[in-house]
Amino acid sequence: MVAFPVISGESFQSASDRMFNSQEKLPQISYSGEVTYQIHGGKAGRVYGLAGASTNMITLTEMPVDMRVIITPVASVKVSVTLSVELGVTADYPVGVLAVVDTLPMYPNVGGLGSNYLAGYVAHPRVGTIGTFSKLETWTFTWERTATPGTHTIRFYWAVSNSVAKVWADFYCVTVWATKTVP
């Protein structure tokens, strides 16, 4: 990932004047004020058929490990994570989805690991048996949290409100934005 400040300058030179030889100075651009650095990353794939791609647990359990994202900021940054995932459920019960950085739940949340389906976002996917792809719906969830310098793993957890139901997933996409504003 590459970060850079967005700074622009104008030059009123003609195209021929823009040709520099080794004796000329490059134009100088100065800026004072806040600079915001943004780093973007992510991943996408298919989890249908993988271990953890379905669950009937009523406490949060990790979604497939293929969905994990590792970040290594060198300074404290605000991390925004968006998960879009196709979800289905085998019985008419809501499910909960939560993102966690290491062991810290991302916001919004009302609980952490060991909690039930109400700890994060609550979704109510369409009912269909596992493998009935026409019943899948795409759900999108967004979380935020500050991450300190170091290596961190973002994981996703889910649970159902009743163990009679089994939530399952297929295609997913994770995007991560790390933002740092320097005064």
Stockholm file with secondary structure:
# STOCKHOLM 1.0

chainA/1-183         MVAFPVISGESFQSASDRMFNSQEKLPQISYSGEVTYQIHGGKAGRVYGLAGASTNMITLTEMPVDMRVIITPVASVKVSVTLSVELGVTADYPVGVLAVVDTLPMYPNVGGLGSNYLAGYVAHPRVGTIGTFSKLETWTFTWERTATPGTHTIRFYWAVSNSVAKVWADFYCVTVWATKTVP
#=GR chainA/1-183 SS CCCCCCCCCCCCCCTGGGCCCTTSCCCCCCCCSCEEEEEEEEEEEECTTSTTSEECCSBCEECCGGGCEEECCSSCEEEEEEEEEEEEESSSCCEEEEEEETTEECBSCSCCTTCBGGGSEEECCCBCCTTCGGGCEEEEEEEEEEECSSCEEEEEEEEESSTTCCEEEEEEEEEEEEEEEEC
#=GC SS_cons         CCCCCCCCCCCCCCTGGGCCCTTSCCCCCCCCSCEEEEEEEEEEEECTTSTTSEECCSBCEECCGGGCEEECCSSCEEEEEEEEEEEEESSSCCEEEEEEETTEECBSCSCCTTCBGGGSEEECCCBCCTTCGGGCEEEEEEEEEEECSSCEEEEEEEEESSTTCCEEEEEEEEEEEEEEEEC
//
